[in-house]
Amino acid sequence: MNENVRLVTIGGGALLGIFDKSLEKVLEDIADDGKVPDAARTITLTIRVIPDKTRSMSLVECSSSEKFAPQIKSKGVLYHQLTDEGILTAETTDPYQQNLFGLEPPEEKINHVR
């Protein structure tokens, strides 16, 4: 084993800085309320050693990649209605539902498809 080369010495310590940036991204992902809270996050550190043709030296490339948690799924309902003109509409409130307590829900048309 070579005693002169350590993770902290490769690339002048670049791997430590690369890890720190990846960890910062992962911590931001953990703090995101829109992400699945208990999903695993992954940091992958990659060190590529590329020797020259004479095998007298090698280039070393350090990089990282992160895998984050998926977004929390949001579910809702769209109500469809075909107008007399043949246009399919989508609304977030049921147009056939009676209004409770005389309150008028806001009209939210989303999409028109012919």
C-alpha positions, 0 to 999 in steps of 0.5 A: 500500500502506498502511504503517500496517497490518501483521500485527503491528498488526492487532487490537493484535497479536492475530494473533500470539497466535492463531498461538502458540496454534495452533502449541502445539496442532500441536506437541502433536499432533506429540509424540503417539505415537498420531498418524501421525508424518510426516503434515502438520499445517496452521495456517490464519490467517484475517483477515476485514475487514468494512467498515461501510456508509459504508466509513469503518471496518472491523471486523477478525476474526482467527482460526485453525484447525488440521488435525492428523494422523490417529490411528495405526490399531490392528488386531486380531482378534475371534473369534466364536462362536454359543452354544447359546442363539443368542447371538453372542459376540466374544472376543480369543482363539481359543476353538479354539486349543490352549493352548501350554505349559499356560498359560490365556489370560485370558477376554475377552468383548467383546460379546453380540448376540442 
